[in-house]
Amino acid sequence: MPRLSRTERRQYERNYFWLFGRFRIYAEENGLKLLDDDLFYLADMLDKIPRDLHKTMMRDYVAKWVMLLGECESATQAQNLGRRAANLWLANQVEKEALEEC
């Protein structure tokens, strides 16, 4: 990881603690079974978009995942289906944001 300025370091720490703290609780209250790898992926994605979009994107991310929880008989399959859909959606949103910045 490149050396971060003091401001960048504080922002990174805020995002990290928010994801592993409040967001994780919110997601689990909504039925998501988050893995640590999910949170690391989300941290990486959030680093690529403006901070003012983070909460909106994460709320919509949870909504995409939850939408698919009842689609499978197996709870594990439902979690994986929701995870995949939410991750693909988020990757597309981040890509759109990057294109808009150009």
N, CA, C and O atoms as a GROMACS GRO file, in nm:
protein
  408
    1MET      N    1   0.085  -0.117   0.000
    1MET     CA    2   0.000   0.000   0.000
    1MET      C    3   0.090   0.124   0.000
    1MET      O    4   0.185   0.130   0.077
    2PRO      N    5   0.060   0.224  -0.086
    2PRO     CA    6   0.142   0.345  -0.089
    2PRO      C    7   0.125   0.424   0.041
    2PRO      O    8   0.026   0.409   0.112
    3ARG      N    9   0.222   0.505   0.070
    3ARG     CA   10   0.216   0.587   0.191
    3ARG      C   11   0.104   0.689   0.177
    3ARG      O   12   0.094   0.757   0.075
    4LEU      N   13   0.020   0.698   0.279
    4LEU     CA   14  -0.094   0.788   0.275
    4LEU      C   15  -0.066   0.916   0.352
    4LEU      O   16   0.008   0.915   0.451
    5SER      N   17  -0.124   1.026   0.306
    5SER     CA   18  -0.115   1.150   0.383
    5SER      C   19  -0.198   1.133   0.510
    5SER      O   20  -0.274   1.038   0.523
    6ARG      N   21  -0.183   1.223   0.601
    6ARG     CA   22  -0.258   1.216   0.727
    6ARG      C   23  -0.409   1.218   0.701
    6ARG      O   24  -0.484   1.143   0.762
    7THR      N   25  -0.452   1.306   0.609
    7THR     CA   26  -0.595   1.316   0.576
    7THR      C   27  -0.645   1.187   0.511
    7THR      O   28  -0.752   1.137   0.548
    8GLU      N   29  -0.569   1.133   0.416
    8GLU     CA   30  -0.608   1.008   0.350
    8GLU      C   31  -0.614   0.894   0.450
    8GLU      O   32  -0.703   0.809   0.444
    9ARG      N   33  -0.519   0.892   0.542
    9ARG     CA   34  -0.516   0.786   0.644
    9ARG      C   35  -0.641   0.793   0.733
    9ARG      O   36  -0.702   0.691   0.763
   10ARG      N   37  -0.678   0.916   0.775
   10ARG     CA   38  -0.797   0.932   0.858
   10ARG      C   39  -0.923   0.887   0.784
   10ARG      O   40  -1.010   0.822   0.842
   11GLN      N   41  -0.932   0.923   0.655
   11GLN     CA   42  -1.049   0.883   0.576
   11GLN      C   43  -1.054   0.731   0.562
   11GLN      O   44  -1.160   0.671   0.575
   12TYR      N   45  -0.940   0.669   0.536
   12TYR     CA   46  -0.933   0.523   0.524
   12TYR      C   47  -0.978   0.458   0.654
   12TYR      O   48  -1.056   0.363   0.652
   13GLU      N   49  -0.928   0.509   0.767
   13GLU     CA   50  -0.965   0.451   0.897
   13GLU      C   51  -1.113   0.468   0.926
   13GLU      O   52  -1.178   0.377   0.976
   14ARG      N   53  -1.168   0.586   0.893
   14ARG     CA   54  -1.312   0.608   0.913
   14ARG      C   55  -1.394   0.510   0.832
   14ARG      O   56  -1.488   0.450   0.883
   15ASN      N   57  -1.358   0.492   0.704
   15ASN     CA   58  -1.430   0.397   0.619
   15ASN      C   59  -1.420   0.256   0.673
   15ASN      O   60  -1.518   0.183   0.678
   16TYR      N   61  -1.299   0.218   0.713
   16TYR     CA   62  -1.274   0.083   0.764
   16TYR      C   63  -1.357   0.057   0.889
   16TYR      O   64  -1.426  -0.045   0.898
   17PHE      N   65  -1.351   0.148   0.985
   17PHE     CA   66  -1.424   0.128   1.109
   17PHE      C   67  -1.574   0.134   1.087
   17PHE      O   68  -1.649   0.062   1.153
   18TRP      N   69  -1.621   0.219   0.996
   18TRP     CA   70  -1.764   0.227   0.965
   18TRP      C   71  -1.811   0.096   0.903
   18TRP      O   72  -1.916   0.043   0.941
   19LEU      N   73  -1.734   0.043   0.807
   19LEU     CA   74  -1.774  -0.082   0.742
   19LEU      C   75  -1.777  -0.199   0.840
   19LEU      O   76  -1.873  -0.276   0.842
   20PHE      N   77  -1.672  -0.212   0.920
   20PHE     CA   78  -1.663  -0.326   1.011
   20PHE      C   79  -1.746  -0.306   1.138
   20PHE      O   80  -1.762  -0.399   1.216
   21GLY      N   81  -1.797  -0.187   1.158
   21GLY     CA   82  -1.879  -0.158   1.275
   21GLY      C   83  -2.025  -0.140   1.239
   21GLY      O   84  -2.100  -0.237   1.229
   22ARG      N   85  -2.064  -0.015   1.219
   22ARG     CA   86  -2.205   0.017   1.195
   22ARG      C   87  -2.264  -0.052   1.073
   22ARG      O   88  -2.374  -0.107   1.080
   23PHE      N   89  -2.190  -0.050   0.962
   23PHE     CA   90  -2.246  -0.111   0.841
   23PHE      C   91  -2.267  -0.261   0.860
   23PHE      O   92  -2.370  -0.315   0.820
   24ARG      N   93  -2.170  -0.328   0.921
   24ARG     CA   94  -2.182  -0.472   0.941
   24ARG      C   95  -2.307  -0.503   1.025
   24ARG      O   96  -2.381  -0.597   0.993
   25ILE      N   97  -2.330  -0.427   1.129
   25ILE     CA   98  -2.448  -0.446   1.214
   25ILE      C   99  -2.575  -0.424   1.132
   25ILE      O  100  -2.668  -0.504   1.139
   26TYR      N  101  -2.578  -0.315   1.055
   26TYR     CA  102  -2.695  -0.285   0.971
   26TYR      C  103  -2.722  -0.398   0.872
   26TYR      O  104  -2.836  -0.441   0.856
   27ALA      N  105  -2.617  -0.445   0.807
   27ALA     CA  106  -2.632  -0.552   0.708
   27ALA      C  107  -2.683  -0.680   0.773
   27ALA      O  108  -2.772  -0.746   0.719
   28GLU      N  109  -2.627  -0.717   0.886
   28GLU     CA  110  -2.668  -0.839   0.954
   28GLU      C  111  -2.811  -0.829   1.006
   28GLU      O  112  -2.883  -0.929   1.008
   29GLU      N  113  -2.851  -0.709   1.050
   29GLU     CA  114  -2.990  -0.690   1.094
   29GLU      C  115  -3.088  -0.710   0.978
   29GLU      O  116  -3.205  -0.742   0.998
   30ASN      N  117  -3.038  -0.689   0.855
   30ASN     CA  118  -3.121  -0.706   0.735
   30ASN      C  119  -3.107  -0.845   0.673
   30ASN      O  120  -3.157  -0.869   0.564
   31GLY      N  121  -3.039  -0.936   0.742
   31GLY     CA  122  -3.033  -1.075   0.697
   31GLY      C  123  -2.909  -1.115   0.620
   31GLY      O  124  -2.898  -1.230   0.579
   32LEU      N  125  -2.815  -1.023   0.598
   32LEU     CA  126  -2.694  -1.057   0.524
   32LEU      C  127  -2.596  -1.131   0.614
   32LEU      O  128  -2.581  -1.098   0.732
   33LYS      N  129  -2.530  -1.229   0.558
   33LYS     CA  130  -2.424  -1.302   0.628
   33LYS      C  131  -2.291  -1.258   0.565
   33LYS      O  132  -2.238  -1.325   0.477
   34LEU      N  133  -2.239  -1.145   0.613
   34LEU     CA  134  -2.117  -1.089   0.557
   34LEU      C  135  -1.994  -1.165   0.601
   34LEU      O  136  -1.982  -1.206   0.717
   35LEU      N  137  -1.904  -1.184   0.508
   35LEU     CA  138  -1.772  -1.240   0.537
   35LEU      C  139  -1.674  -1.123   0.547
   35LEU      O  140  -1.700  -1.016   0.493
   36ASP      N  141  -1.562  -1.144   0.614
   36ASP     CA  142  -1.461  -1.038   0.618
   36ASP      C  143  -1.417  -1.001   0.477
   36ASP      O  144  -1.390  -0.884   0.450
   37ASP      N  145  -1.408  -1.099   0.388
   37ASP     CA  146  -1.371  -1.071   0.249
   37ASP      C  147  -1.472  -0.978   0.181
   37ASP      O  148  -1.434  -0.896   0.097
   38ASP      N  149  -1.598  -0.991   0.216
   38ASP     CA  150  -1.700  -0.899   0.162
   38ASP      C  151  -1.667  -0.756   0.203
   38ASP      O  152  -1.673  -0.664   0.122
   39LEU      N  153  -1.633  -0.738   0.329
   39LEU     CA  154  -1.604  -0.604   0.380
   39LEU      C  155  -1.477  -0.546   0.319
   39LEU      O  156  -1.469  -0.426   0.293
   40PHE      N  157  -1.377  -0.630   0.297
   40PHE     CA  158  -1.255  -0.582   0.231
   40PHE      C  159  -1.286  -0.542   0.087
   40PHE      O  160  -1.233  -0.441   0.038
   41TYR      N  161  -1.370  -0.619   0.019
   41TYR     CA  162  -1.412  -0.585  -0.117
   41TYR      C  163  -1.485  -0.451  -0.117
   41TYR      O  164  -1.459  -0.365  -0.201
   42LEU      N  165  -1.577  -0.433  -0.023
   42LEU     CA  166  -1.652  -0.308  -0.014
   42LEU      C  167  -1.560  -0.190   0.013
   42LEU      O  168  -1.577  -0.083  -0.045
   43ALA      N  169  -1.463  -0.209   0.102
   43ALA     CA  170  -1.368  -0.100   0.130
   43ALA      C  171  -1.293  -0.061   0.004
   43ALA      O  172  -1.272   0.057  -0.022
   44ASP      N  173  -1.252  -0.159  -0.074
   44ASP     CA  174  -1.182  -0.132  -0.199
   44ASP      C  175  -1.272  -0.056  -0.296
   44ASP      O  176  -1.227   0.039  -0.360
   45MET      N  177  -1.397  -0.096  -0.306
   45MET     CA  178  -1.490  -0.028  -0.397
   45MET      C  179  -1.518   0.115  -0.350
   45MET      O  180  -1.523   0.207  -0.432
   46LEU      N  181  -1.536   0.133  -0.221
   46LEU     CA  182  -1.566   0.266  -0.169
   46LEU      C  183  -1.451   0.364  -0.189
   46LEU      O  184  -1.473   0.484  -0.202
   47ASP      N  185  -1.330   0.312  -0.191
   47ASP     CA  186  -1.213   0.399  -0.216
   47ASP      C  187  -1.217   0.460  -0.355
   47ASP      O  188  -1.147   0.558  -0.381
   48LYS      N  189  -1.296   0.404  -0.444
   48LYS     CA  190  -1.299   0.448  -0.584
   48LYS      C  191  -1.410   0.548  -0.614
   48LYS      O  192  -1.420   0.597  -0.726
   49ILE      N  193  -1.494   0.578  -0.515
   49ILE     CA  194  -1.606   0.671  -0.539
   49ILE      C  195  -1.603   0.782  -0.434
   49ILE      O  196  -1.543   0.766  -0.328
   50PRO      N  197  -1.669   0.895  -0.464
   50PRO     CA  198  -1.673   1.005  -0.367
   50PRO      C  199  -1.738   0.963  -0.236
   50PRO      O  200  -1.832   0.884  -0.233
   51ARG      N  201  -1.686   1.017  -0.129
   51ARG     CA  202  -1.733   0.980   0.005
   51ARG      C  203  -1.882   1.009   0.027
   51ARG      O  204  -1.948   0.937   0.101
   52ASP      N  205  -1.933   1.114  -0.037
   52ASP     CA  206  -2.074   1.148  -0.015
   52ASP      C  207  -2.170   1.044  -0.074
   52ASP      O  208  -2.290   1.050  -0.046
   53LEU      N  209  -2.120   0.951  -0.152
   53LEU     CA  210  -2.203   0.845  -0.209
   53LEU      C  211  -2.199   0.715  -0.129
   53LEU      O  212  -2.278   0.624  -0.155
   54HIS      N  213  -2.109   0.705  -0.033
   54HIS     CA  214  -2.087   0.578   0.037
   54HIS      C  215  -2.212   0.523   0.103
   54HIS      O  216  -2.247   0.407   0.081
   55LYS      N  217  -2.280   0.602   0.184
   55LYS     CA  218  -2.395   0.549   0.256
   55LYS      C  219  -2.508   0.510   0.163
   55LYS      O  220  -2.574   0.408   0.183
   56THR      N  221  -2.532   0.591   0.060
   56THR     CA  222  -2.636   0.558  -0.037
   56THR      C  223  -2.604   0.428  -0.110
   56THR      O  224  -2.690   0.342  -0.126
   57MET      N  225  -2.479   0.416  -0.154
   57MET     CA  226  -2.438   0.294  -0.225
   57MET      C  227  -2.451   0.172  -0.136
   57MET      O  228  -2.497   0.067  -0.181
   58MET      N  229  -2.413   0.183  -0.010
   58MET     CA  230  -2.419   0.068   0.080
   58MET      C  231  -2.563   0.033   0.115
   58MET      O  232  -2.596  -0.085   0.130
   59ARG      N  233  -2.650   0.132   0.127
   59ARG     CA  234  -2.792   0.103   0.151
   59ARG      C  235  -2.850   0.028   0.031
   59ARG      O  236  -2.923  -0.070   0.048
   60ASP      N  237  -2.818   0.074  -0.090
   60ASP     CA  238  -2.867   0.007  -0.210
   60ASP      C  239  -2.805  -0.131  -0.227
   60ASP      O  240  -2.870  -0.223  -0.276
   61TYR      N  241  -2.678  -0.145  -0.186
   61TYR     CA  242  -2.610  -0.274  -0.191
   61TYR      C  243  -2.685  -0.376  -0.106
   61TYR      O  244  -2.710  -0.488  -0.149
   62VAL      N  245  -2.720  -0.336   0.016
   62VAL     CA  246  -2.795  -0.425   0.106
   62VAL      C  247  -2.931  -0.459   0.044
   62VAL      O  248  -2.975  -0.574   0.050
   63ALA      N  249  -2.997  -0.360  -0.015
   63ALA     CA  250  -3.129  -0.383  -0.076
   63ALA      C  251  -3.120  -0.484  -0.190
   63ALA      O  252  -3.207  -0.570  -0.202
   64LYS      N  253  -3.016  -0.475  -0.273
   64LYS     CA  254  -2.998  -0.571  -0.384
   64LYS      C  255  -2.980  -0.712  -0.330
   64LYS      O  256  -3.037  -0.807  -0.382
   65TRP      N  257  -2.901  -0.725  -0.225
   65TRP     CA  258  -2.873  -0.856  -0.165
   65TRP      C  259  -3.001  -0.914  -0.105
   65TRP      O  260  -3.035  -1.030  -0.129
   66VAL      N  261  -3.072  -0.833  -0.026
   66VAL     CA  262  -3.193  -0.878   0.044
   66VAL      C  263  -3.301  -0.922  -0.054
   66VAL      O  264  -3.376  -1.016  -0.027
   67MET      N  265  -3.310  -0.853  -0.169
   67MET     CA  266  -3.410  -0.885  -0.269
   67MET      C  267  -3.404  -1.032  -0.311
   67MET      O  268  -3.507  -1.090  -0.346
   68LEU      N  269  -3.286  -1.091  -0.308
   68LEU     CA  270  -3.270  -1.228  -0.357
   68LEU      C  271  -3.266  -1.334  -0.246
   68LEU      O  272  -3.251  -1.453  -0.276
   69LEU      N  273  -3.278  -1.293  -0.121
   69LEU     CA  274  -3.267  -1.390  -0.012
   69LEU      C  275  -3.378  -1.496  -0.014
   69LEU      O  276  -3.354  -1.609   0.029
   70GLY      N  277  -3.495  -1.463  -0.061
   70GLY     CA  278  -3.604  -1.560  -0.061
   70GLY      C  279  -3.615  -1.641  -0.190
   70GLY      O  280  -3.711  -1.715  -0.208
   71GLU      N  281  -3.518  -1.628  -0.278
   71GLU     CA  282  -3.525  -1.690  -0.410
   71GLU      C  283  -3.482  -1.837  -0.413
   71GLU      O  284  -3.511  -1.907  -0.509
   72CYS      N  285  -3.413  -1.884  -0.310
   72CYS     CA  286  -3.362  -2.022  -0.310
   72CYS      C  287  -3.413  -2.096  -0.187
   72CYS      O  288  -3.447  -2.037  -0.085
   73GLU      N  289  -3.418  -2.228  -0.200
   73GLU     CA  290  -3.458  -2.310  -0.086
   73GLU      C  291  -3.348  -2.315   0.018
   73GLU      O  292  -3.375  -2.317   0.138
   74SER      N  293  -3.226  -2.318  -0.027
   74SER     CA  294  -3.112  -2.326   0.064
   74SER      C  295  -3.070  -2.185   0.108
   74SER      O  296  -3.055  -2.095   0.025
   75ALA      N  297  -3.052  -2.167   0.238
   75ALA     CA  298  -3.010  -2.037   0.291
   75ALA      C  299  -2.871  -2.000   0.238
   75ALA      O  300  -2.845  -1.883   0.209
   76THR      N  301  -2.783  -2.098   0.226
   76THR     CA  302  -2.648  -2.072   0.176
   76THR      C  303  -2.653  -2.027   0.031
   76THR      O  304  -2.585  -1.931  -0.006
   77GLN      N  305  -2.732  -2.094  -0.051
   77GLN     CA  306  -2.746  -2.054  -0.192
   77GLN      C  307  -2.805  -1.914  -0.203
   77GLN      O  308  -2.763  -1.835  -0.287
   78ALA      N  309  -2.902  -1.884  -0.119
   78ALA     CA  310  -2.965  -1.752  -0.122
   78ALA      C  311  -2.864  -1.644  -0.086
   78ALA      O  312  -2.859  -1.539  -0.151
   79GLN      N  313  -2.782  -1.669   0.016
   79GLN     CA  314  -2.678  -1.572   0.054
   79GLN      C  315  -2.580  -1.552  -0.061
   79GLN      O  316  -2.543  -1.439  -0.092
   80ASN      N  317  -2.538  -1.661  -0.123
   80ASN     CA  318  -2.441  -1.650  -0.233
   80ASN      C  319  -2.500  -1.580  -0.354
   80ASN      O  320  -2.432  -1.501  -0.420
   81LEU      N  321  -2.625  -1.607  -0.384
   81LEU     CA  322  -2.693  -1.541  -0.496
   81LEU      C  323  -2.705  -1.391  -0.468
   81LEU      O  324  -2.677  -1.309  -0.556
   82GLY      N  325  -2.747  -1.356  -0.348
   82GLY     CA  326  -2.758  -1.215  -0.310
   82GLY      C  327  -2.624  -1.145  -0.312
   82GLY      O  328  -2.613  -1.032  -0.360
   83ARG      N  329  -2.522  -1.212  -0.259
   83ARG     CA  330  -2.387  -1.155  -0.256
   83ARG      C  331  -2.338  -1.126  -0.398
   83ARG      O  332  -2.286  -1.018  -0.426
   84ARG      N  333  -2.356  -1.223  -0.485
   84ARG     CA  334  -2.310  -1.206  -0.624
   84ARG      C  335  -2.382  -1.090  -0.692
   84ARG      O  336  -2.318  -1.007  -0.757
   85ALA      N  337  -2.513  -1.086  -0.679
   85ALA     CA  338  -2.591  -0.979  -0.742
   85ALA      C  339  -2.551  -0.841  -0.688
   85ALA      O  340  -2.534  -0.746  -0.764
   86ALA      N  341  -2.536  -0.832  -0.557
   86ALA     CA  342  -2.499  -0.704  -0.495
   86ALA      C  343  -2.358  -0.662  -0.536
   86ALA      O  344  -2.334  -0.544  -0.564
   87ASN      N  345  -2.264  -0.756  -0.541
   87ASN     CA  346  -2.128  -0.723  -0.580
   87ASN      C  347  -2.120  -0.679  -0.726
   87ASN      O  348  -2.049  -0.584  -0.759
   88LEU      N  349  -2.193  -0.748  -0.814
   88LEU     CA  350  -2.195  -0.707  -0.955
   88LEU      C  351  -2.258  -0.570  -0.972
   88LEU      O  352  -2.208  -0.487  -1.048
   89TRP      N  353  -2.366  -0.546  -0.901
   89TRP     CA  354  -2.431  -0.415  -0.907
   89TRP      C  355  -2.335  -0.306  -0.862
   89TRP      O  356  -2.322  -0.202  -0.928
   90LEU      N  357  -2.267  -0.328  -0.749
   90LEU     CA  358  -2.175  -0.228  -0.696
   90LEU      C  359  -2.060  -0.203  -0.793
   90LEU      O  360  -2.022  -0.088  -0.815
   91ALA      N  361  -2.003  -0.308  -0.849
   91ALA     CA  362  -1.894  -0.291  -0.946
   91ALA      C  363  -1.940  -0.207  -1.064
   91ALA      O  364  -1.865  -0.121  -1.112
   92ASN      N  365  -2.061  -0.230  -1.112
   92ASN     CA  366  -2.115  -0.150  -1.223
   92ASN      C  367  -2.134  -0.004  -1.183
   92ASN      O  368  -2.105   0.086  -1.262
   93GLN      N  369  -2.182   0.019  -1.062
   93GLN     CA  370  -2.202   0.157  -1.015
   93GLN      C  371  -2.069   0.230  -1.002
   93GLN      O  372  -2.058   0.347  -1.039
   94VAL      N  373  -1.969   0.162  -0.951
   94VAL     CA  374  -1.836   0.224  -0.935
   94VAL      C  375  -1.778   0.256  -1.073
   94VAL      O  376  -1.717   0.361  -1.092
   95GLU      N  377  -1.798   0.165  -1.167
   95GLU     CA  378  -1.748   0.189  -1.304
   95GLU      C  379  -1.818   0.310  -1.366
   95GLU      O  380  -1.754   0.392  -1.431
   96LYS      N  381  -1.949   0.322  -1.345
   96LYS     CA  382  -2.024   0.438  -1.397
   96LYS      C  383  -1.971   0.568  -1.338
   96LYS      O  384  -1.954   0.667  -1.409
   97GLU      N  385  -1.945   0.567  -1.207
   97GLU     CA  386  -1.891   0.686  -1.141
   97GLU      C  387  -1.756   0.724  -1.200
   97GLU      O  388  -1.727   0.842  -1.222
   98ALA      N  389  -1.672   0.624  -1.227
   98ALA     CA  390  -1.539   0.650  -1.283
   98ALA      C  391  -1.552   0.710  -1.422
   98ALA      O  392  -1.477   0.801  -1.457
   99LEU      N  393  -1.646   0.661  -1.501
   99LEU     CA  394  -1.667   0.713  -1.636
   99LEU      C  395  -1.720   0.855  -1.634
   99LEU      O  396  -1.684   0.936  -1.720
  100GLU      N  397  -1.803   0.887  -1.536
  100GLU     CA  398  -1.858   1.022  -1.524
  100GLU      C  399  -1.750   1.124  -1.486
  100GLU      O  400  -1.760   1.241  -1.523
  101GLU      N  401  -1.648   1.079  -1.414
  101GLU     CA  402  -1.538   1.167  -1.374
  101GLU      C  403  -1.448   1.203  -1.491
  101GLU      O  404  -1.380   1.305  -1.488
  102CYS      N  405  -1.446   1.120  -1.594
  102CYS     CA  406  -1.358   1.144  -1.710
  102CYS      C  407  -1.404   1.261  -1.794
  102CYS      O  408  -1.341   1.294  -1.894
   0.00000   0.00000   0.00000
